[in-house]
Amino acid sequence: MNKKAWSVTQEMETVHLTRVFSGGACNILNVKGELLRNTERDPINDWLTEKGVQFFDPQIHPDTHSCEYDYTIHNGLEKAARHVAKINLYEVSPRTFGGITSLELASDHFRWLEPIIIYFSDGESEHDGIPHHSKEGYPLFAPYGLNTDVMSAHYREMVKNANNMRKYLISFANEMSTMTVNFSDHPYEGDIVVTPDRMHAADLFRAVVTAASGHRVFVNFTGGTEAKDEAGNPLFVPPVNPSKVQTRAMLDQYVDEGTALRQAIAELVRINVYVRVVYTQRSAILALEEVLRMKKVIS
């Protein structure tokens, strides 16, 4: 049994019983640059367990699963759980970038029209409140300790997030006939252009939304062979060994990209009977209860 005694899917033999996919924000960089397990969905997972609802939590951690993440075991388990789950819950935290989360929720929602709850959390483990937001009401990306001695850790996270989003888009294009990917320094009018010196997070999200909605989209990656990895995937190529001034400038861009991504999620996801958008743990639980009753998972 896991340490928190959740009703969480941990093996293929029981994956068919999964009712909720509880995904989104995982490990968070604290002010010391340490990666810590995100705890904001813990009260939600406690509630699901209390109600006897089996769920899958992709944040594999010894505190909750009695083991560390193992790709050979957990990647297949995650795919199977996502396939059978009746409801998808995605947390977008102000403390993590949310790149892959945004692409996953766009892909799931627009392709399969599955019930989705998008939970914009506040990034605080001690209380449950509305997340920090712009004057227009869009949630902000606000990682811990960005302008302190841990800037280099955030810089590495930025590079990782940008490259993971690019890889996800390529894998998505291989599945969808509506998306065409080109590699050229001479894009055509109407292409979504992705350069190697910017993250282009909101642009990548828009591309997946467009393709998953059944519309043709052309994504053009510039930069030539120097902006590709050994597998041919496009790369984000920021300065290597940047100065402190360069690092600060790139991290300012990182924050802007994360905030723009959240605005794109709010603007581009179709709000209909399949979608609930919430901003507190309490409202996420209420939304889950409503949809679980509608799906006759709980009475």
N, C-alpha and C positions, 0 to 999 in steps of 0.2 A: 504494500500500500504506500502511496506517496505521502510525504510528510504532512501535507495539508489535507490529506484525506478527501480530495476532490473526486467527483465522478467523471474523471478525465480519461479519454481513450488512450491506451498505452500499448495496444497490441492488435494485430490484424484480425485475430479471432473475434474481437468485439467491435471492430470498426463499424460494422453495419448498424450498430445501435446508436451511433453518433447523431445527435439532433441539432447541435449548435456548433458552428466553427467560430471560435473566439480568437480572432487574429488581430494583427496590427502591431502597435508599438511594442518592441521587445527591450533589449538591453539599452540602458541609458548611461551616458557619460556624466559622472558627477563633477563637482568643482575641483576634485583632485585628479581628474582624467581617468578614473577607474570605471570600468563597465559594470554596472549593477543591474540586477533583474528589475524590470518595471513591475510595480505592484498595483497600478491603478485599476486593473481589471479583477484584482483579488476579491473585493466585495461582490462583484457580479458573479464570479465563479463560485463563491460561497453560496450565493442565492440559487444558482443553477443546481448545485449539489443538494441543497436543502429541498428543492422541488423534485429531486430524483431525475434530473435531465442530464443525460450523458453529453459531454462536449469534448471538443479537441482544442487544446491550447498549444500552438506551435512554439511557444517560448519554453523550450525544454530546459529544465534546470533541476539540480539536485533537490532544491527546496520543495519542488512541486511534483517531480517525476522520479525522484530517487536515482537520477542518472544525468550525465551530460548529453548534449546533442550528438548523435551519431548519424551522419548522412545516410549510410547504407541501410539503417533501420528506419529513421524518422522521415526521410524524404518521401518514400513510398507510402508510409502511414499518413502523412499530411495530405498527399494527393487523394488517397482513398477517402479520408475523412471529409475533405472539401467536397468530394463528389456526392457523398450520401447525406451530408448535413441538410436540414430543412431550412435553416436560417444562418446567415453569415453576419457576424458582428465584427466590425473593423474599428479599432481605436486609432485615432490620429492624435498623438501627443505633441505638445509644444516643445518637448525635450528631445524628440527624435525626428529625423528629416521626413520619413514617411513616404519615400519614393516608391518602393516596391508595393507597399500597402495601397497607394493610390492607383497603381496600375492593376493590381489584383481586383480591387473593388470595381474599377471601370470594366474590366474584362468580364467579371462575374455578372454584374448588374446588366450590362447592355447585351451580353450574349445569351444569358440564361433566364433573365427576369426572375431571379430568386429573391425572396425577402431579404433585405439588407438593413442593418442598423449601423449608421455611421456615428461614432461616438467621438466628438472632439473633447478630449479630457483637458484638465487644467494643469497637469504636470505636478500636482502636489499630493504627496502621500498622506499628509496629516489631516486634510479636510477635503470636502467635496464641493467645488464651486465652479462658476462659469470661467472658461479659459480667458486669458488676456487676448484682447482683440483690437483691431484698428477702429478708427472713428466710424468707418462704414459697417463695422460689425463682423469683419472676417477674422477668424482665429489667427494668431501669430505663431511663427516659429521662433522659440526663445530658448536655445540650449543653455545649459549651465556653464558658467566660467569661461565664456567665449573670449574675453579680453584679459585673461590671466596667464599664468605660466603653462596652462594646459592647451594653449592655442594649437600646438603641433598635433595633439591628439585629435582635436576637432578638424584639423586640416586633413589628417589621414581618413577620418570619417567622411569628409566631403568627397574625397577622391573615390573611396569605396562606394558611396551611395551613387555617385554619378555614373560609375562604370557598371554597377549592378543594374541600374535603370536601362542603360544601353543594351546590356545583354538580355534583359527581359524583353525589351522591344523586339530584338532580333528573333528570339524564340517565339514570340507572339506572331511575328510576320510569317514565320514558317508554318503556322497553323491557319492563318487567315488569308483568304484570297483577296480580300478587300484592301490589304496593306502591301505596298511595294516599297522596297528599300533600295536606294541608289547610293553609290559612293562616287561623288563627282564634285569638283570645284566650280562647276557651271550648272547650278540648279535652274529649274524652270519656274516660271511664275505659277504660284499656287502650291509649290512644294513646301513642306515643313522642313526648314533648314536647321541642321544641328552642327554647330562648329565645335572643334576640339577644345576651345579655350573657355567655354561656358557650360554649365550643367544642363540648361534647357529643360528643366524638370517639368514645368507647366506645358511646354511644347510637346514633350514625350507623352504626357498624360492626355493632351488634346488629341494626339495621333491615335492612341489606343481607343479613346472614346469614339472618335470618328469611324474607325475601322470596325469596332465591335457593334456600332449602330447600324452597320450594313452599307456604309458609304465608302467610296474609294478614297484612299489617302496615299500620298507619295511623300516618303521621308528621305531626305537627302543629307548624308553625312559628308562633310567636307574634311580636308586635311590630308588626303592621300594615304599612302602606305604607312607613313610615320604615325598616323592616328588610328592604327589598328593593332590588336594583339596578335599572338601567334596563331590563334584560331580564326582570325579574320573579323573579330568583333570590333566595333568602333570604340575608340578610347577618348576619355576626358584627359587632356594633357595640360595640367597647370604647371607653373614653374617648379623645377626640381631644386631642393634646398633653398627655398625662398628666404629673403631677408624678413626681418620682423615687420617692416612696413608692407612688404608684398603679402605676407601672411595675413595681416590685418585687413588689407584691401580685399583679398580673396574670401576671407570669412565674412566680410560685410556683404559680398555678393552671395555667399552661401545663405545668409539669413534672408536676404531679399528673395532668393530663389525658393526657399522653404515657405515663406509667407505667400508668394505668388502661387505656389502649388496649392496651398490651402484655399486661396480665393478661387482658383480654377475648379477645385473639387466642388465648392459651394455653388459655382455658377453653371457648371457643365453636367452635373449629375441630375438626371430627370427626377423630380420629386413626384412620386405617384404612390399608389397603394402598396407597392412593393418596398418602398423606402421610408425609413424613419431617420431623421437627423436630430441628434440629442447632444447636450452639453454638460451633463452631470451623470454620476454613477446612478443616482436615484432615477433619473429620467430614462437611462439605458435599461434599468431593471423593469420599469413600467412598460417600456416599449417591447422588451422581450416577453413579458407576461402577456401582453396583448396579442402578439403574433403567435406565441406558443399555444394560446387558447384557440386562436383562429385556425391553427394547423392541427388542433386536437391532440397536441402532445401532452398538455396538462389540462385539467378540468377545473 
